[in-house]
Amino acid sequence: MIAKRIIPLFLLDGQRLVKGTRFSAPFKDVGAPLSQGMIQDAQGAEEIIIVDINAARRGRTIDPAVITSMITECRLPIAAGGGIRSLEDARRCFLAGADKVVLNTRGVERPELLRELALEFGAQSVVLSIDVRREGAGWAVYVDGGRRRVDADLFELAALAVDKGAGELVVCSIDREGTTSGFDVELYERLRPLVSVPLIASGGAGSYDDIVEMFQRSDCDGCALGKMLSLRDFDIVRIKSYLKGRGVLVRDA
């Protein structure tokens, strides 16, 4: 059995980390990427996902200098995203020290880019992040930081992404993001049997039992935690200890 991964999710706006709710303002400044990365490294995180949430909309990519500053002091693998539109954009992230690149808008709208990246850098280095909102009995896919709905079936998109070369999927419930009200577990229960690559749940974690329930019911490979880790009562060490006590296999912190 493979250990479940607990992954800090850093939302970047330029040079600073921010937190919001349901992808909406107001965003609160929560510190510098380097200092927060060092904290999560010391506490036993598996890796860090860092995404510049306004890069695509403002016509930029995540700043490679942010990536380089983090890997200089942190031992953790870093998955970096924000505004990646091409092989060259991805190459700059890898040269800066990223272990993986995270695509959202361009990966959803041009899945062929996933194949190009996988052929060049390896599927294990290519992550597609999919943002969804509940609509009726299903989920609608959104891009541009949750601002624009696209005409894509979530389950067909996930299967296509894997077929094209995505080595991992991060699926975020916009409805739950930043609310600390719990994961949309049904979303991951429905999606998990349909994809053969690691599936990371994101959006809504607010308690130890939220994470336990998500892992036990959906069998996702990991969870990305944002706002929960900024709350005083939670850190990676205590989360892993609780999960072990509930029978969830995790690596030692």
One Martini backbone bead per residue (centre of mass of N, CA, C, O) as a GRO file, in nm:
protein
  253
    1MET     BB    1   0.097   0.036   0.022
    2ILE     BB    2   0.050   0.372  -0.032
    3ALA     BB    3   0.127   0.660   0.084
    4LYS     BB    4  -0.006   0.938   0.187
    5ARG     BB    5  -0.032   1.279   0.085
    6ILE     BB    6   0.090   1.590   0.227
    7ILE     BB    7   0.012   1.912   0.070
    8PRO     BB    8   0.115   2.210   0.036
    9LEU     BB    9  -0.068   2.507  -0.066
   10PHE     BB   10   0.049   2.772  -0.269
   11LEU     BB   11  -0.062   3.104  -0.306
   12LEU     BB   12   0.035   3.324  -0.557
   13ASP     BB   13   0.119   3.693  -0.574
   14GLY     BB   14   0.399   3.705  -0.716
   15GLN     BB   15   0.576   3.726  -0.397
   16ARG     BB   16   0.312   3.638  -0.240
   17LEU     BB   17   0.112   3.492  -0.007
   18VAL     BB   18  -0.230   3.369  -0.026
   19LYS     BB   19  -0.577   3.398   0.096
   20GLY     BB   20  -0.902   3.263   0.033
   21THR     BB   21  -1.246   3.232  -0.105
   22ARG     BB   22  -1.351   3.081  -0.375
   23PHE     BB   23  -1.141   3.260  -0.548
   24SER     BB   24  -1.188   3.522  -0.367
   25ALA     BB   25  -1.220   3.820  -0.264
   26PRO     BB   26  -1.035   3.873  -0.014
   27PHE     BB   27  -0.687   3.873   0.021
   28LYS     BB   28  -0.448   3.723   0.233
   29ASP     BB   29  -0.156   3.774   0.375
   30VAL     BB   30   0.089   3.485   0.457
   31GLY     BB   31   0.366   3.540   0.315
   32ALA     BB   32   0.660   3.389   0.233
   33PRO     BB   33   0.768   3.127   0.053
   34LEU     BB   34   1.030   3.056   0.202
   35SER     BB   35   0.937   3.051   0.500
   36GLN     BB   36   0.701   2.851   0.455
   37GLY     BB   37   0.870   2.623   0.334
   38MET     BB   38   1.050   2.572   0.583
   39ILE     BB   39   0.824   2.488   0.769
   40GLN     BB   40   0.716   2.243   0.603
   41ASP     BB   41   0.979   2.091   0.592
   42ALA     BB   42   1.020   2.054   0.904
   43GLN     BB   43   0.720   1.896   0.925
   44GLY     BB   44   0.694   1.673   0.673
   45ALA     BB   45   0.640   1.721   0.395
   46GLU     BB   46   0.626   1.600   0.067
   47GLU     BB   47   0.546   1.877  -0.071
   48ILE     BB   48   0.506   2.154  -0.305
   49ILE     BB   49   0.250   2.372  -0.408
   50ILE     BB   50   0.295   2.639  -0.653
   51VAL     BB   51   0.068   2.916  -0.742
   52ASP     BB   52   0.002   3.165  -0.970
   53ILE     BB   53  -0.317   3.309  -0.976
   54ASN     BB   54  -0.241   3.573  -1.192
   55ALA     BB   55  -0.062   3.507  -1.438
   56ALA     BB   56  -0.250   3.457  -1.683
   57ARG     BB   57  -0.416   3.724  -1.662
   58ARG     BB   58  -0.121   3.898  -1.672
   59GLY     BB   59   0.089   3.761  -1.876
   60ARG     BB   60   0.241   3.546  -1.692
   61THR     BB   61   0.471   3.379  -1.497
   62ILE     BB   62   0.616   3.224  -1.279
   63ASP     BB   63   0.872   3.305  -1.082
   64PRO     BB   64   1.177   3.154  -1.085
   65ALA     BB   65   1.299   3.287  -0.826
   66VAL     BB   66   1.106   3.153  -0.627
   67ILE     BB   67   1.197   2.866  -0.674
   68THR     BB   68   1.501   2.899  -0.614
   69SER     BB   69   1.473   3.002  -0.321
   70MET     BB   70   1.340   2.741  -0.213
   71ILE     BB   71   1.556   2.516  -0.297
   72THR     BB   72   1.791   2.633  -0.128
   73GLU     BB   73   1.627   2.561   0.165
   74CYS     BB   74   1.464   2.318   0.047
   75ARG     BB   75   1.398   1.959   0.016
   76LEU     BB   76   1.149   1.985  -0.143
   77PRO     BB   77   0.944   1.924  -0.370
   78ILE     BB   78   0.836   2.119  -0.663
   79ALA     BB   79   0.524   2.245  -0.775
   80ALA     BB   80   0.478   2.457  -1.061
   81GLY     BB   81   0.256   2.745  -1.130
   82GLY     BB   82   0.157   2.981  -1.375
   83GLY     BB   83   0.121   3.057  -1.707
   84ILE     BB   84   0.158   2.792  -1.863
   85ARG     BB   85   0.202   2.758  -2.241
   86SER     BB   86   0.489   2.607  -2.273
   87LEU     BB   87   0.788   2.461  -2.298
   88GLU     BB   88   0.951   2.712  -2.207
   89ASP     BB   89   0.803   2.770  -1.949
   90ALA     BB   90   0.870   2.497  -1.822
   91ARG     BB   91   1.178   2.507  -1.844
   92ARG     BB   92   1.217   2.744  -1.647
   93CYS     BB   93   1.115   2.588  -1.402
   94PHE     BB   94   1.323   2.357  -1.409
   95LEU     BB   95   1.579   2.538  -1.402
   96ALA     BB   96   1.489   2.659  -1.116
   97GLY     BB   97   1.386   2.354  -0.963
   98ALA     BB   98   1.156   2.206  -1.053
   99ASP     BB   99   0.979   1.889  -1.061
  100LYS     BB  100   0.707   2.030  -1.146
  101VAL     BB  101   0.424   2.103  -1.349
  102VAL     BB  102   0.137   2.330  -1.350
  103LEU     BB  103  -0.171   2.301  -1.508
  104ASN     BB  104  -0.465   2.464  -1.644
  105THR     BB  105  -0.590   2.633  -1.875
  106ARG     BB  106  -0.411   2.517  -2.110
  107GLY     BB  107  -0.461   2.215  -2.044
  108VAL     BB  108  -0.769   2.225  -2.095
  109GLU     BB  109  -0.769   2.373  -2.387
  110ARG     BB  110  -0.471   2.213  -2.454
  111PRO     BB  111  -0.393   1.889  -2.421
  112GLU     BB  112  -0.142   1.861  -2.611
  113LEU     BB  113   0.059   1.989  -2.411
  114LEU     BB  114   0.087   1.743  -2.231
  115ARG     BB  115   0.234   1.571  -2.439
  116GLU     BB  116   0.475   1.755  -2.489
  117LEU     BB  117   0.575   1.751  -2.195
  118ALA     BB  118   0.602   1.444  -2.157
  119LEU     BB  119   0.812   1.400  -2.385
  120GLU     BB  120   1.028   1.604  -2.264
  121PHE     BB  121   0.995   1.541  -1.917
  122GLY     BB  122   0.771   1.361  -1.829
  123ALA     BB  123   0.485   1.260  -1.676
  124GLN     BB  124   0.582   1.298  -1.370
  125SER     BB  125   0.605   1.633  -1.440
  126VAL     BB  126   0.283   1.638  -1.501
  127VAL     BB  127   0.023   1.868  -1.405
  128LEU     BB  128  -0.330   1.873  -1.360
  129SER     BB  129  -0.549   2.140  -1.292
  130ILE     BB  130  -0.888   2.116  -1.164
  131ASP     BB  131  -1.171   2.330  -1.168
  132VAL     BB  132  -1.478   2.315  -0.970
  133ARG     BB  133  -1.840   2.314  -0.990
  134ARG     BB  134  -2.142   2.275  -0.880
  135GLU     BB  135  -2.402   2.125  -1.105
  136GLY     BB  136  -2.626   1.977  -0.979
  137ALA     BB  137  -2.518   1.639  -1.032
  138GLY     BB  138  -2.249   1.795  -1.098
  139TRP     BB  139  -1.956   1.931  -1.279
  140ALA     BB  140  -1.789   2.225  -1.351
  141VAL     BB  141  -1.551   2.375  -1.557
  142TYR     BB  142  -1.274   2.591  -1.471
  143VAL     BB  143  -1.101   2.893  -1.551
  144ASP     BB  144  -0.922   3.158  -1.467
  145GLY     BB  145  -0.961   3.129  -1.156
  146GLY     BB  146  -1.288   3.068  -1.182
  147ARG     BB  147  -1.415   3.273  -1.414
  148ARG     BB  148  -1.440   3.032  -1.644
  149ARG     BB  149  -1.646   2.848  -1.830
  150VAL     BB  150  -1.637   2.522  -1.971
  151ASP     BB  151  -1.695   2.284  -2.237
  152ALA     BB  152  -1.658   2.028  -2.004
  153ASP     BB  153  -1.618   1.710  -1.904
  154LEU     BB  154  -1.470   1.600  -1.634
  155PHE     BB  155  -1.427   1.293  -1.695
  156GLU     BB  156  -1.322   1.327  -1.984
  157LEU     BB  157  -1.087   1.515  -1.915
  158ALA     BB  158  -0.931   1.330  -1.725
  159ALA     BB  159  -0.886   1.102  -1.931
  160LEU     BB  160  -0.745   1.274  -2.146
  161ALA     BB  161  -0.507   1.375  -1.978
  162VAL     BB  162  -0.384   1.097  -1.933
  163ASP     BB  163  -0.356   1.020  -2.232
  164LYS     BB  164  -0.162   1.271  -2.298
  165GLY     BB  165   0.036   1.281  -1.999
  166ALA     BB  166  -0.065   1.305  -1.728
  167GLY     BB  167   0.071   1.218  -1.396
  168GLU     BB  168  -0.137   1.425  -1.255
  169LEU     BB  169  -0.414   1.520  -1.034
  170VAL     BB  170  -0.573   1.831  -0.946
  171VAL     BB  171  -0.877   1.868  -0.756
  172CYS     BB  172  -1.093   2.154  -0.723
  173SER     BB  173  -1.324   2.290  -0.502
  174ILE     BB  174  -1.457   2.594  -0.514
  175ASP     BB  175  -1.685   2.574  -0.297
  176ARG     BB  176  -1.456   2.486  -0.065
  177GLU     BB  177  -1.247   2.690  -0.092
  178GLY     BB  178  -1.147   2.824   0.217
  179THR     BB  179  -1.387   2.708   0.426
  180THR     BB  180  -1.341   2.451   0.615
  181SER     BB  181  -1.600   2.227   0.536
  182GLY     BB  182  -1.486   2.020   0.353
  183PHE     BB  183  -1.490   1.786   0.135
  184ASP     BB  184  -1.588   1.671  -0.185
  185VAL     BB  185  -1.617   1.347  -0.180
  186GLU     BB  186  -1.789   1.266  -0.425
  187LEU     BB  187  -1.599   1.364  -0.640
  188TYR     BB  188  -1.369   1.148  -0.571
  189GLU     BB  189  -1.539   0.893  -0.591
  190ARG     BB  190  -1.603   0.934  -0.899
  191LEU     BB  191  -1.300   0.976  -1.009
  192ARG     BB  192  -1.098   0.753  -0.913
  193PRO     BB  193  -1.184   0.505  -1.112
  194LEU     BB  194  -1.100   0.681  -1.392
  195VAL     BB  195  -0.796   0.699  -1.286
  196SER     BB  196  -0.433   0.601  -1.305
  197VAL     BB  197  -0.343   0.843  -1.147
  198PRO     BB  198  -0.270   1.059  -0.934
  199LEU     BB  199  -0.494   1.192  -0.677
  200ILE     BB  200  -0.574   1.528  -0.575
  201ALA     BB  201  -0.715   1.687  -0.312
  202SER     BB  202  -0.905   2.008  -0.315
  203GLY     BB  203  -1.085   2.174  -0.090
  204GLY     BB  204  -1.195   2.224   0.265
  205ALA     BB  205  -1.003   2.172   0.478
  206GLY     BB  206  -1.058   2.175   0.866
  207SER     BB  207  -0.988   1.875   0.961
  208TYR     BB  208  -0.893   1.568   1.040
  209ASP     BB  209  -1.162   1.421   0.951
  210ASP     BB  210  -1.169   1.523   0.663
  211ILE     BB  211  -0.922   1.356   0.574
  212VAL     BB  212  -1.007   1.077   0.654
  213GLU     BB  213  -1.266   1.062   0.488
  214MET     BB  214  -1.142   1.105   0.211
  215PHE     BB  215  -0.953   0.856   0.213
  216GLN     BB  216  -1.163   0.630   0.287
  217ARG     BB  217  -1.374   0.693   0.046
  218SER     BB  218  -1.168   0.760  -0.219
  219ASP     BB  219  -0.853   0.695  -0.241
  220CYS     BB  220  -0.667   0.906  -0.252
  221ASP     BB  221  -0.322   1.006  -0.269
  222GLY     BB  222  -0.399   1.308  -0.179
  223CYS     BB  223  -0.357   1.637  -0.020
  224ALA     BB  224  -0.437   1.981  -0.040
  225LEU     BB  225  -0.319   2.242   0.179
  226GLY     BB  226  -0.406   2.560   0.301
  227LYS     BB  227  -0.568   2.713   0.531
  228MET     BB  228  -0.529   2.499   0.753
  229LEU     BB  229  -0.211   2.569   0.788
  230SER     BB  230  -0.285   2.873   0.901
  231LEU     BB  231  -0.379   2.744   1.149
  232ARG     BB  232  -0.286   2.697   1.473
  233ASP     BB  233  -0.393   2.378   1.519
  234PHE     BB  234  -0.216   2.312   1.249
  235ASP     BB  235  -0.001   2.044   1.131
  236ILE     BB  236   0.175   1.797   0.990
  237VAL     BB  237   0.242   1.634   1.241
  238ARG     BB  238  -0.052   1.616   1.358
  239ILE     BB  239  -0.189   1.501   1.113
  240LYS     BB  240  -0.025   1.237   1.087
  241SER     BB  241  -0.083   1.128   1.366
  242TYR     BB  242  -0.388   1.106   1.329
  243LEU     BB  243  -0.394   0.924   1.081
  244LYS     BB  244  -0.252   0.684   1.206
  245GLY     BB  245  -0.472   0.641   1.433
  246ARG     BB  246  -0.689   0.588   1.174
  247GLY     BB  247  -0.529   0.404   0.946
  248VAL     BB  248  -0.346   0.600   0.783
  249LEU     BB  249  -0.105   0.597   0.545
  250VAL     BB  250   0.204   0.752   0.636
  251ARG     BB  251   0.462   0.936   0.653
  252ASP     BB  252   0.699   1.044   0.829
  253ALA     BB  253   0.773   1.364   0.974
   0.00000   0.00000   0.00000
